[in-house]
Amino acid sequence: MHWKRSTKWACAIAAIGLYLSIALLFKYSYVPPTLPRGDKVIALHRPFGLFGKFGTSAALPELSSIADTPEHPTRSRVVIYEGLQRLGPGHVEHGEIAEYGHGRFSHWQDQAVFSSTDGTNTSSNGRPYWAVLPED
C-alpha cells in the first residue's frame, strides 16, 4: 500500500515537471507572425471562397467605404499581401484573377478578391493573407 502512494506522488511530480518544461519551452519558442507595414492591417480569414482555377475571395466589410465600385473602379488603395510579399497587380477584373492567378487582386465593394503568387490553393497553402491600407 505504501509503495502505491509513493508511486502516485512520483508520477505527479514527474507530470508537473514535464508540464513546466513544456510550458517554458513554448513560452520562449512562440514567435508571433510578422505583419506587413501599413496604417491598417487586417488578417484575411479562411475559409476563402474559391472561384475559377485560381480566384479566391474573402470578406472585407471594414474597408468597403474605400473599395473599388463600378463608378470608381480604381479608388481603393488597399494592397493584398501573402505573408510579407505584396501581391499585384491590383484593380484586376475577377475573371482574370480566376483564370490567370499569379498574385492578381482586387478590392471590390466588401470583398478582397485575390490569388496566390504561385498558383497554390490559398485555403490550404498555409500562408497568411493580409489586406493593408498603406501608410500615407
C-alpha positions as CSV (number, residue, x, y, z in Angstrom):
1,M,0.0,0.0,0.0
2,H,2.8,2.4,0.9
3,W,4.5,1.6,-2.5
4,K,1.4,2.7,-4.4
5,R,1.2,6.0,-2.6
6,S,4.8,6.9,-3.3
7,T,4.4,5.8,-6.9
8,K,1.5,8.2,-7.3
9,W,3.5,11.0,-5.8
10,A,6.4,10.3,-8.0
11,C,4.2,10.2,-11.1
12,A,2.5,13.5,-10.0
13,I,5.9,15.2,-9.5
14,A,7.2,13.9,-12.9
15,A,4.0,15.1,-14.6
16,I,4.3,18.6,-13.1
17,G,8.0,18.8,-14.1
18,L,7.1,17.7,-17.7
19,Y,4.3,20.3,-17.8
20,L,6.5,23.1,-16.6
21,S,9.3,22.1,-19.0
22,I,6.9,22.2,-22.0
23,A,5.3,25.4,-20.9
24,L,8.7,27.1,-20.6
25,L,9.7,25.8,-24.0
26,F,6.6,27.2,-25.7
27,K,6.8,30.5,-23.8
28,Y,10.2,31.2,-25.5
29,S,9.7,29.4,-28.8
30,Y,6.4,31.1,-29.9
31,V,7.1,33.8,-32.4
32,P,4.1,35.9,-33.4
33,P,3.6,36.5,-37.1
34,T,5.4,39.5,-38.7
35,L,2.9,41.8,-40.2
36,P,3.2,43.9,-43.3
37,R,3.5,47.6,-42.6
38,G,0.6,49.9,-43.1
39,D,-1.9,52.3,-41.4
40,K,-4.4,49.4,-41.2
41,V,-3.5,45.7,-41.4
42,I,-6.4,43.2,-41.5
43,A,-5.9,39.5,-41.5
44,L,-8.0,37.7,-44.2
45,H,-9.6,34.6,-42.6
46,R,-10.2,31.2,-44.0
47,P,-12.2,29.5,-45.4
48,F,-11.9,31.6,-48.5
49,G,-14.5,31.5,-51.3
50,L,-13.0,29.9,-54.3
51,F,-13.9,30.5,-58.0
52,G,-12.3,29.6,-61.2
53,K,-8.9,28.0,-61.3
54,F,-7.0,30.5,-59.1
55,G,-9.5,33.0,-57.7
56,T,-10.2,33.5,-54.0
57,S,-12.5,35.8,-52.1
58,A,-12.5,37.0,-48.5
59,A,-15.0,39.3,-46.8
60,L,-13.6,42.8,-46.1
61,P,-16.5,44.8,-44.9
62,E,-14.5,47.1,-42.7
63,L,-12.9,48.7,-45.7
64,S,-15.9,48.8,-48.0
65,S,-16.2,52.6,-47.9
66,I,-12.9,53.0,-49.8
67,A,-13.3,49.9,-52.1
68,D,-13.5,49.9,-55.9
69,T,-17.0,50.2,-57.3
70,P,-18.5,50.4,-60.8
71,E,-18.4,54.2,-60.5
72,H,-14.9,54.3,-59.1
73,P,-13.0,51.2,-60.5
74,T,-9.6,52.2,-59.2
75,R,-10.4,54.1,-56.0
76,S,-9.1,51.5,-53.5
77,R,-5.6,52.0,-52.0
78,V,-5.8,48.6,-50.3
79,V,-3.0,46.1,-51.1
80,I,-3.2,42.4,-50.5
81,Y,-0.2,40.6,-49.0
82,E,0.8,36.9,-49.0
83,G,2.9,36.8,-45.8
84,L,5.2,39.8,-46.3
85,Q,5.1,39.7,-50.1
86,R,3.0,42.3,-51.7
87,L,0.6,40.9,-54.4
88,G,-0.1,42.6,-57.7
89,P,-1.2,43.9,-60.0
90,G,-4.3,45.3,-58.3
91,H,-7.6,46.5,-59.6
92,V,-7.8,43.4,-61.9
93,E,-11.1,42.0,-63.2
94,H,-12.3,39.0,-61.3
95,G,-12.4,36.7,-64.4
96,E,-8.7,37.5,-65.0
97,I,-7.8,36.7,-61.3
98,A,-9.7,33.4,-61.6
99,E,-8.1,32.4,-64.9
100,Y,-4.5,33.5,-64.5
101,G,-3.8,34.0,-60.8
102,H,-0.1,34.9,-60.0
103,G,-0.9,37.4,-57.3
104,R,-3.5,39.4,-59.1
105,F,-6.1,41.0,-56.8
106,S,-9.0,43.4,-56.5
107,H,-10.6,45.2,-53.5
108,W,-14.2,45.3,-54.7
109,Q,-17.0,46.6,-52.6
110,D,-16.9,44.4,-49.4
111,Q,-14.6,41.7,-50.7
112,A,-10.9,41.1,-51.3
113,V,-10.6,39.0,-54.5
114,F,-7.1,37.6,-55.0
115,S,-4.8,34.7,-56.0
116,S,-1.6,33.2,-54.6
117,T,1.7,34.1,-56.2
118,D,2.5,30.5,-57.2
119,G,-0.9,29.0,-58.2
120,T,-1.4,27.1,-54.9
121,N,-4.7,26.9,-53.2
122,T,-4.9,29.9,-50.8
123,S,-7.2,27.9,-48.5
124,S,-4.6,25.2,-47.9
125,N,-1.2,26.6,-48.7
126,G,-0.7,27.7,-45.0
127,R,0.3,31.2,-45.9
128,P,-1.3,34.2,-44.1
129,Y,-3.0,36.8,-46.3
130,W,-3.5,40.4,-45.2
131,A,-5.4,43.4,-46.5
132,V,-3.2,46.5,-45.9
133,L,-4.1,50.2,-46.2
134,P,-0.7,51.7,-46.9
135,E,0.8,54.4,-44.8
136,D,0.3,57.9,-46.3
